Amino acid sequence: MKIYHGTLSVAAVLALGACGVTGPAGKVASDAPQQWQTPLPHNGSTVELATWWQGQSDPLLVQLIEAAQSASPTIAGAQARFAAARAERTAAGAALAPSLTGVLTSTRMSQQSADVPTNTTTQLLAQTQWEIDLFGGGRARRSAAIARFEGAQAGWHEARVSVAAETANQYYSLRACEKLLTVARMDAASRAHTARLTDITTKAGFQSPSANALARASAADGNSRAVAQRAACDIEMKALVALTAIAEPDLRARLAGSAAGAALSPASGVAIESVPAQVLAQRPDVFSAERELAAASHDVASARADRLPRLGLSGSVGRGRLHAEGRDITANVWTIGPLQMTLPIIDWGVRRANVDAARARYDAAVVSYKASVRRAVAEVEQALVSLQSTQERSADAQAALEGYRAFFVATEERYKNGLASLLELEDARRTRLAAENTVVTLQRERSAAWIALYRAAGGGWTAPAAQ
């Protein structure tokens, strides 16, 4: 009868434990807007984000991104965190199952009485222990580990997207710098040519010495600009070397041999869904924040379960040998139990404090998750605004450049024929140079906006549930 009542008690406790404990919430609203407040880009072909770089018709860019991702310490760190989270997930799941341990013991016993012989007992046992997860604390820890594992996996992809975007930005920045260097060198050559003509006409008495001094000063200023721009390009080059870990001579040779040397922006654009929630579902950082929120909720459940009774069962089976008085006795040995239940009584508030701390971490995770959503929405909106702005300004900038070029050519011809002053020529030169730089800078801004949109859209990542 005692056995019956004991079994019935255990069954009641197990039935009670089936209810388990839960965290604060299973789902938190992201508060994402219903639609974008900026027009979506209509230029550029629709391509998959995951293979976006392959669609830019620039094999060198793909090589640089692959090299940077291989050498990046950021990705290596994210990969290490992913491996650690995977190990923790395995450990948390294994903790729910019974453990099996091999035990070898040898005991030698001797009594003070001379009539009692010395005994030696040797046992080889397979010992098992199992803590029954009555109230779901172990399951909550396993769920938290799974959530953090999924978040770490998304974090690894986020690191890859970040490095790809940084490398592409640096690459296009170097291409733009090279374009500006070409403009600066052409401008310096033009100024030097004007200075030579002015020197000849001054010596012939057709120009004043002050005009000759102005022409020489303009030529020196143009050469100084070209030297400064060349130094800026060298700095951009060294930054790209550091990102990709490619030797500088090799990188310079690749850049010089690339057929896409004139490209300052991606050849194809990024398609964005009209519903923000669909874009946010592709953001690995938002997903990682949501998984950390879920893990924090499971941590609260685990802390609550630690305040409730715990039930453990142990047992062993093996082979034993008793050596006494020169005789050996060998037999199979086994034990079941004890079946042990523990109940916290007085811990001076330690477990309650653990619950409060877990709840505080959960509240912080809620704030972090909502902030990540707002940041993601802002990044997409900002990229869209930049794309719209560069699109609207590009036609005007090109028209202005063509007009200033024509004006400079006409002013230069007038100056050669003595119909325009050197001051007029230098003023026309400055406006043309500013227009040349504006067009290049605008193209660079547009490439940065496309890359920002690629990054803001998640870079082709897909949540595990949708794969």
N, C-alpha and C positions, 0 to 999 in steps of 0.2 A: 504493500500500500504506500509506503514511503516513496518508493521509486515512482509510483504512479503520480503522486502529488508533485514530486520534484519535476518530472517531465512536463506535467501540466503547467507548472509555474514558468518553466523555461519557454514553453510554447506561448504563454501569455505575453511574456516579455518580448519575444520575437515578433509577435503580432503588433505589439505597441511600437516596436522599433521600425516596423514597415512604414509607418507614417513619416518618420524622419523629421528633420528640420530643414528649413529653407532659408535662403538669403533674403535681403530686403526687397529685391525686385528682379523679375526675370527679363524685363525690357524697359528701356528708358527712351522717351521720345527724343529724336535728334534735333527737332525744331528747324529742319531744313525748309527753305522757301519753296513755294509751289512752282515758281518759274524764275528764269534769269531776268535780271533787270537791264541787261546789255544785249544788243543784237548779236546773234550767233554769226560766226564767220561763214561767208558764202563762197570764198575762193579756196582753191586747193582741192585736190581729189580726196575722196574718202578712203582711208587706209586703216589697217589694223595698227593699234598703238604698239603692240608687242613687237612688230616688225617694221616700225615706222622708219627707223634709220636705214634699213635696206631699200626703202622706196625713195631715197633722196638722190639717187643716181650719183653717189659720191662714195666709191669703195674705200677711199682713204679715211673718211669719217667713220665708217664701220670698223676699220682696223684700229683706229685710235680709241674708240669706245671699248672695244674688246680688250685692248692692252691696258687701258685705265682700270677696267673692272677686275682684271687679273692682278693688278698691282695695288689696288686700293686697300688701305688698312681699315677703312670704314666698312667695306664689304666683308673683310676677314673677321672683324669684330662682330658683325651681325651674324655671320655664319657660326661663330663660336657660341653666341647666345642661342641660336637656333638648336645647335647640338646639345647644349646644356638643358634647354627646355624639353627636348625630346627625351633625354635621360631622366629628367624629373617626372615627365609624364609616365614613363615606364615604371619608375620606382613607386609612384603613387598608385598605379594600377596593381602592381604586384603586392602592395601592402594589404590589399583586400583578401588575398588568397592565403591559405595555410602555408606556413614555412616548414621546411624539412631540414633537419640538421643531423649530421653524423656525429656520434659521441663515442669515444673509447675511454673507459675508466678502469683503473686498477687500484684496489684498496687492500692494504695489508693490516690486519687487526691482531693485536696481541693483548692478552689479559695478564694482570699481575700474578694471578694464581698459576702455579707451575703445572696444575692438573689440566688447565685449558690450553689446547694447542694453538699455535699461530695459524690464522686463516688468511688466504689470499683470494680475493674476489675480483674477477675480471669480467667486464661487460662491453659488448659492442652493440650500440643501439642506434636506431633511426628514430629521432625525436621530432615530434611535430608540435607546433603551436599555432593557434588561430584566435585572433581577436575578432569576435563576431560584431559586425558593424550594425549595432542595434538602431541607432538614431541617425544614421547617414553621415556621420562625420568623415569617415574614410571615403565615402562616395563623393562628398563635397570636395575633399582635398584632391581626389582624382579629377573631378570636373574642373577645378581651378587650374590644375596642371595642364589639362588638355586645352583649356582656353588660352593659357599663356604660351603653349606650344604653337597654337595656330597664330597667335599674335606675333611670335618670334619669326614664324615663317613669312608672314606679311612684312615684317620689319626687314627681313633679308632682301625681299624684292624692292622695298622702298629704298634701301641703300643702293641697289643696282640702278634704279631709275635716277636717283640723285647723282650718282657718279656719271651716268650717261649724259644727263642734262648739263652737268658742270663741264664735262669734256667737250660737248658740242658747243656750248657757249664760248669756251676758250678757243676752240677751233675757228668759229666764225669771227670772234674778236680779232684773232690773228689775221684772218683773211681781210677783214675790214681795215686793219692797220696797214697791211701791205698795199691795199687800194689807196689809202690816204698817203702812203709813202710815194706811190707812183704819181699822185697828184702833186705832192710837194716837190718832187724832183722835176716834174714838168714846169711847175711854177718857177723854181729856182733857175732852170735853164732859160726860161723866157725873160726873167729879170736880168740874168747875165747878158743875154743878147741885147736887151734894151740898154744896159750899161755900156756895152761896147759901141753901139750906135751913137749914144749920147756923147761918149768920149771923143769919137771921131768928129762929130758936128761941133763940139766945144772947141776942139783944136782948130777947126776951120773958121771959127768965129761966129757960127750960127746959133750957139747956145751959150748961156751964161755959166760961169763956174759953179754957181749954186745949183743949177740943174744937173750938172755933172756929179756934184757931191750927192744930190738926192738919188740919182740913178745908182751910184756905187753903194749907197746905204741900203737901197732897196734890194740890190743883188746880194749883199751880205746878209740881210734879213731873210731872204728866201733860202739861202744856203743853210743858215742857222736852223730854220724851220725843218728843212729836209734832214739835217743831222739829228735833231731832236726826235723827229718821227721815226727815223731808223733805230734810234736807241729804244723808243717805245716798242717797236716791233721785236727787237731782241729780247726785251723783258717778257713780252707775250710768248715768244718762242720758248724761253726758259721755263715759264709757268706750265706750258703744254708738255715739256720734257718731264717736269716733276710729276704731272698727272699720269702720264702714260708709261713712265720708266723706260722710254725709248732713248737711245743715245742721240745726242743733239746732231752729230753729222748725219746719222741715218735718217732722223726726222726731217732735217733740212732737204735731204735728197728726195725723200718721199713727197714733201710739199712742192718741191720744184718740178717733179715729174707728174704731179697730179693734173689730170685734164680738167678738173673742176676748180682750178685756181681762182677763177673770177666769181665763183658762187659766194654770195654773202648771206644767203638765207636758204632754208629748206625748199626743195623743189615742190613738195606737196604738203598740204595742210593737215589739220586734225579735225575730225568730225566730232561734234559735241551733241549729246542728247539734249533735247529741249527741257526735259524734266530733271531738276537738280538731284533728286533722290537717286536716279539711275547713274549719274556721274559719281555721286558720293559712294555708291556701292562698289565702285572700282578703285577707290582710294585705299591703299594699304595702310596708311597711317590712321585713317578713320576706323578701319576694321580692327587694327591693333588696339586702338583706344577702347573700342567696344568690347573686345575680348578681355582686356584688362579690367573693364567694368564688370563683366560677367565673372571673371576670376575673383574680384574683390567681393562680389555677392556670395560666391561659394565659400570664401574665407570666413565671412560672417556666419554662415551655416556651420562650418567646421568648428568655429570658436564656441558657438552655442551648444553643439553636441558634446564638447569637452566638459560641459557643466552637468551632463546627465550620466546615469550609470553606464559602466562598461562591463562587458561579458567576455571572458576568455576561456578557451578550452585547450588542454594540452594532453599529450599522450606519447607513448613510445613502444617500439617493438624491436626485439633483437635476440641476441644469444649471450648467455651468461656461463661462466666457469668458476667453480669453487674448488680451491685446493686446500685441503685440510688433512693432517696426519698422513701425508703421503698419498692421499687418494684425491682423484679429480672427479667432480660432478659437473656435468654439462647439461644445460636445459635451455629451452626457449623462455624468454621473459617478455612480458608486455604489461603496460599500464594504460588506463584510461582515466584522465583527470589530472589535477582537479578541474572541475567546472567552477570558475571563480568569477564573482561579480563584485565590482568595486563601485563605491558611491562617494563622490566628494562631499565632505561634511564641513570642514573648516579649512579654508585656504587663504583667509584674510583678504578676500576680494581679488585674488590673482586672476581667476577665470572670468569674473565679471569685467575686470579691466581689459582682459584680452578681447572680450566681445566688444567693448566700447572702442578699443583701438581699431578692431577690424571694421566696425561701423564707420568710424572716422575716415579710414582709408577708402571705404566704399563711397562716402560722400565726396571725397577728393577726386575719385575716379569719375564720378558723375560730372563734376565740374570740368575735368580734363576732357572728357568725351565730348561734351557740348561745345567746349572751346575749339576742339579739333574740327568739329563740323563747321563752326563759324569761320575758322581759318581756311578750310577747304573751299567754302563758298566764296570767300573774299579773294582767294588766289585765282579761282576760275574767272570771277568777275573782272579782276584787275587785268588778267591776260586778255580777256575779250575787249576791254576798253582800249588797251594798247594796240591790239590788232585793228580795231575800228579806226583809231586815230591815225595809225601809220597808213592805212588804206586810203583814208580821206586826204592825207597830206602828200602822198606819193606823186599824184598827178600834178599838183601845184608845184612841188619841188622840182620835178623834171621840167615843167614848163619854164619855171624861173631860171633853171640852169641853162636851158637852150637860149633863152633871151639874153642872159648875161654873157654867154659865150659870144653870141652874135654882136652884142654891144662892144665887147672887148676887142674883137677882131676889127670892127669898124673904127674904133678909137685908135687902135694900133696903126692902122693904115693912115689915118688922119695925122697921127703923130709923125710917121715916117715922111709924110709930105709937108710937114710943117704947119698943119692946120689945127693941131691940138697940142696943148701943153703937156709937159711930163706929169703934172699934178692930175690932169684929167685921165691920163693913161694909168697912173698908179691907183686912182680911185676905181676905175673900171676893172683893174686887175684884182683888187681886194674883193669887190663884189662877186666876181667870177669865182675866185678861190673859195669864198664863203659858200657859194652855191654848190660847188663841187663837193665840199666837205659835208654839206647838209644832206645831199643825196646819199652819200656813202653812210653817214650816220643814221639816216632814216632806214636804210636797208638793214643795218645792224640792229636797230631797235625792233624791226619787224621779225628778224630771226630770233631775237631774244624773247619776243612775245609768243611766237610759235612754240619755242622750247618750254616756256613757262606754262603754256596751255597743255602741252604734252605731259609735263610733270604734274600739273594740277588735275588732269584727268586720270591719273593713276598709272600711266605708262604701260597699259596693257595688262595690268594685274586683274585676276578674277578670284573672287572669294571662294573658299573651298566648297561651300554648299552649292555653288553654281557651276562647279566644274563637271 
